[in-house]
């Protein structure tokens, strides 16, 4: 009887093992297979909840103006199913700047305003870009502002001051990241000979690109691509000012995906940096348009996610909110459709009026043409007349009323916001918590209340990279630069 029982036990055990083998991988194996191999981090600089919402309402208004019906009136960033709310303070202020916020998102450390990739006491710490690179993944850093600006710099540089543009950009070649794209470099003029040499020796090929050239960059192991035509601050133009031949943030995102896709996997950070600049100027139409430009870039990531849903993680958030934007009950973005240029471009028209010693009657057609302000009410006309006198006749700039901006320009943007039933609270950053949305592998870990320092640690965990943040810098450079080549490639005709 005992012998029979032992035989039955052996048979049952064998059958169980067979069934387990047929059933598939274990929990541990499944977790490993579903780790995030491809990670996108989208940062809308200055993009709070209201900025997202006005972008959505502009999308709807544009569709209605074109006679289209939207099947889903949501931005791509708001279709992501996992939602969190993120706090943004710095070490020395309740209101962060982009350097401290970028460092929190890149390094997992709360630092002082103005500091890049460092703790408050000045110790350099590794960024997740550097950690992910050393784990064997490819890395891409994209921004609509200069690549040495606070947010993108936080992923590859370590400086006590965000304003040390020359020192920041000289750290780009040593990053060994495979792709940089978008804006130019504010530190270029100070460093161009040394920087060009170091970038070439490190294997980078630098290109000034149109939209067409971006889609057909010549082969290179490491790319540094920037928009051929740059605006103030070495940034890409606002999307409202962009000509059809100029590259978009979505185009750079698509290019980075094409370059970095492969067995290694990748991490791509994409910043919509000029959302913040538009909010500083209280320019609601330009802000909303740049939110849509970032959303189009997110669309490229969503297309990639559709092909690799089990291995892709997409996160969309902000470094902070700018402007204290509030949308009232009847907020309607239809009022934004008449504005055809950014406040920056319009301010140049105001300067021309000043140079020509124009009168208010001369200014009204310019206001109508570029800002869409026609059919003025008596109060709107009075506001514009007073601002014209301050701006053109007297050349005044009352910081309390106009920030550091041109009075006529700011008054136009204020009227447009009022027509849209929206209002601005300031010209600066605020302490508001910002939304975070996510989808894909390990996305659930970004749900609920977070601080900005939580984000990079959870990205590393999602990618199964076991490094504790903040992580100290290595004693010596992780990778030596490759030996310099003898001459430049013939394909680099447009290289700076």
Secondary structure, 3 states (H helix, E strand, C coil): CHHHHHHHHHHHHHHHHHHHHHHCCCHHHHHHHCCCCEEEEEEECECCHHHHHHHHHHHHHHHHHCCCCCCCCCCHHHHCCEEEEEECCCCCCCCCCHHHHHHHHHHCCCCCCCCECECCCCCEECCHHHHHHHCCCEEEEEECCCCCCHHHHCCCCCECCCCCHHHHHCCHHHHCCCEEEECCCCCHHHHHHHHHHHHHHCCEEEEEECHHHHCCCCCCCEEEEEECCCEHHHECCCCCCCCCCCCCHHHHHHHHHHHHCCCCCEEEEEEECHHHHHHHCCCHHHHHHHHHHHHHHHHHHHHHHHHCCCCEEEEEECCCEECCCEECCCCCHHHHCCCCCCHHHHHHHHHHHHHCCCCHHHHHHHHHHHHCCCCCCHHHHHHHHHHHHHHHHCCCCCHHHHCCCCHHHHHHHHHHHHHCCEECCCCCEECCCEEEEEEECCHHHHCEEEEHHHHHHHHHHHCCCCCCCCCECCCCCCCCCCCCCCCCCCCCCCCC
